[in-house]
Amino acid sequence: MRWFLLHDRASVFVEDDTWYLLVHTTCKHLQSNNLCGIYHTRPQICRDYSTDNCEYEDSWTYEKYFESPEQVVEYVEATLGAKVQGNIRSPEPPLLPILNSI
């Protein structure tokens, strides 16, 4: 999630324990008449997109709303406790043995 927020014009919100990514940009193929300029060759993600469940409202408020990676860190520290010291990744596994071919 922090990675998404490092990119320009993105935010994350939480509603009913589900996390959502908002991308605040317009498609580079959107024409001035709001029609798709590459409609017949548009990517699959555009073909699958639907506004059937869209609940857009100008006055909408979210349970949680993040605009920067720092806000995510603050949220995690506030909800899960102080920052974990050291690396939080799993340890690197041991190397596999080298087999000599005969």
Secondary structure, 3 states (H helix, E strand, C coil): CHHHHCCCCEEEEEECCEEEEEECCCCCCECCCCCECCHHHCCHHHHHCCCCCCCCCCCCCCCEEECCHHHHHHHHHHHHCCCCCCCCCCCCCCCCCCCCCC
